[in-house]
């Protein structure tokens, strides 16, 4: 296999991951503002929230008491890290189908170097296939960015959230 001089990096970031898993497991939450974190009566913080709750100004690392004031209708759910890890492992298996060079950053995001991928596919095609496979096999959406390095790929993955793909050519 010929080594390419221009690297092709994909950054995959799951969309509102913990909240999305909670909605996957309890579909009745689909149209509600879901906030994963501590109780609003505690000193806990928001781990994440879905995009409905974000419209109220709720953000990760915010005190749950503040989140409750901003979004009184919010459904607060305690995190279930074992479940998030279980699904994360399935998602990583998908990444490894396309490259052996996977660098997980957390349960919900990773860099994938596809510069010299065995299939000989364009990085944008691989990113599209990864997003399709993740949705088909887990029911969850993710956003992806493709670029010549990790920084550009990470920034690109933020452009079309949720459930988007951005490609930045060299």
Secondary structure, 3 states (H helix, E strand, C coil): CCCCCCCCEEEEEECCHHHHHHHHHCHHHCCCCEEEECCCCCCCEEEEECHHHHCCCCCCCCEHHHHHHHCCCCEEECCCHHHHHHHHHHHHHHHHHHCCCEEEEECCEEEEECCCCCCCCCHHHHHHHHHHHHHHHHCCCEEEEEECCHHHHHHHHHHCCCCCEEECCC
